[in-house]
Amino acid sequence: MRYKIFIVEDNQEIVSLLKKGLISWGLSAVSCKDFNQVEEEITMHSPHLVLMDINLPYYNGFFWTQKIRQNSMIPIIFLSSRDEESDMILAMNFGADDYITKPFNIDLLIVKINALLRREYSFSVEKKHSQFQGYTLNIIDNQLIYDSREVVLSKNETKLLYLLFTHPNQLVTREDIMATLWDNEMFVDKNTLAVTLTRLRNKVTEIGFSKYLQTVKGKGIKLSD
């Protein structure tokens, strides 16, 4: 399969650099033409991954990521010259899968893109559902269900919960989680796992599930009853 990458970036020099690099690695690349119609263009092109800048004409990347996440779990990587930790956290909270600051190394970026594509489109499990304390994790549809109430999860949140569901009442180490979600923690910001877990806790609180997520400081996470 030739994966298609959609670029949301208004600097044409960066767009050209990205397209050249992506194509040289065997990927397909298309860029946004109308920055007032970002969501519509993504729907039209049906890409496998989005590269998203923050500072854009009309609306910023946070706005468009939030709009995209209302209907799609497509992987989104932020590329931005803004290197404040608050921007990174905000991007992750809006649904970004990764955040890379400019200037970036194109080869490293493509390594991260390929890793994310591999995780997103190669993830498979033997069964569709897992159970814990009356909660059902729908792995295919990325949902946590309890008493007919559903919480929509990101792909990484589903993977994290699946790892915990298959190891109930056991400590799942930080290293195991990083290997499952990001292949290798070498290129992952130290706060990424914490942000992912915080976002997950906030989502599942409404159905009373967060009480089962026990963080063991410096070691990992335990799904405890």
Residue pairs with C-beta under 8 A, 6 or more apart in sequence:
1 121
2 26
2 27
2 28
3 27
3 28
3 48
3 49
3 117
3 121
4 27
4 28
4 29
4 30
4 45
4 46
4 47
4 48
4 49
5 18
5 22
5 27
5 28
5 29
5 30
5 47
5 48
5 49
5 50
5 51
5 113
6 30
6 31
6 32
6 41
6 42
6 45
6 47
6 49
6 50
6 51
7 15
7 18
7 19
7 29
7 30
7 31
7 32
7 50
7 51
8 31
8 32
8 35
8 38
8 50
8 51
8 52
8 53
8 56
8 61
8 64
9 15
9 18
9 31
9 32
9 51
9 53
9 79
10 35
10 53
10 55
10 56
10 57
11 53
14 79
14 102
15 31
17 106
18 29
18 31
18 51
18 106
19 29
19 31
21 106
21 107
21 109
21 110
22 28
22 29
22 110
22 113
23 29
25 110
25 114
27 110
27 113
30 45
30 47
32 38
32 41
33 41
34 41
35 56
35 57
35 58
35 59
36 57
36 58
36 59
38 56
38 59
38 64
38 67
39 64
39 67
39 68
42 50
42 68
42 72
42 74
47 74
48 74
48 75
48 117
48 120
48 121
49 74
49 75
49 76
49 77
49 113
49 116
49 117
49 120
50 68
50 74
50 75
50 76
50 77
51 77
51 79
51 113
52 61
52 64
52 65
52 76
52 77
52 78
52 79
52 96
53 61
53 78
53 79
53 80
54 60
54 61
54 62
54 78
54 80
54 82
54 87
54 91
55 61
55 80
55 81
55 82
56 64
61 78
61 80
61 91
62 90
62 91
62 94
65 76
65 78
65 91
65 94
65 95
65 96
66 94
66 95
68 74
68 76
68 95
69 94
69 95
73 142
73 154
73 155
75 97
75 116
75 117
75 120
75 155
76 95
76 96
76 97
77 96
77 97
77 98
77 99
77 100
77 109
77 112
77 113
77 116
78 88
78 91
78 96
78 98
78 99
78 100
79 100
79 102
79 104
79 109
80 87
80 91
80 99
80 100
80 101
80 102
81 101
81 102
82 101
83 101
85 191
87 99
88 99
88 189
88 191
88 195
89 191
89 195
91 99
92 99
92 192
92 195
92 196
92 199
93 195
93 199
95 154
97 116
97 154
97 155
97 156
98 112
98 116
98 192
99 189
100 109
100 112
108 187
111 187
112 187
115 182
115 183
115 184
118 183
119 155
119 159
119 181
119 182
119 183
120 155
123 155
123 159
125 139
125 162
127 139
128 138
128 139
128 140
129 136
129 137
129 138
129 139
130 136
130 137
130 139
130 161
130 162
130 165
130 166
131 137
131 165
132 164
132 165
132 168
132 212
132 223
132 225
133 212
133 225
134 146
134 147
135 144
135 145
135 146
135 207
135 209
136 144
136 145
136 146
137 143
137 144
137 145
137 158
137 161
137 162
137 165
138 144
138 145
139 158
139 162
142 152
142 153
142 154
142 155
142 157
142 158
143 150
143 151
143 152
143 153
144 150
144 151
144 153
144 161
144 203
144 204
144 207
144 209
145 151
146 207
146 208
146 209
147 207
149 206
149 207
151 203
151 204
151 206
151 207
151 209
152 203
153 161
153 200
153 203
154 199
156 181
156 196
157 196
157 199
157 200
157 203
159 180
159 181
160 177
160 180
160 181
160 196
160 197
160 200
160 221
161 200
163 172
163 176
163 177
163 180
164 172
164 213
164 221
164 222
164 223
165 223
167 223
168 223
168 225
169 222
169 223
169 224
169 225
170 222
170 223
171 216
171 219
171 220
171 221
171 222
172 220
172 221
172 222
172 223
173 219
173 220
174 193
174 218
174 219
174 220
175 185
175 220
176 220
177 193
177 220
177 221
178 184
178 185
178 188
178 193
179 185
181 193
181 196
182 188
182 192
197 213
197 215
197 221
200 213
201 210
201 213
204 210
204 213
212 223
212 224
212 225
213 221
213 223
214 221
214 222
214 223
214 224
215 221
215 222
216 222
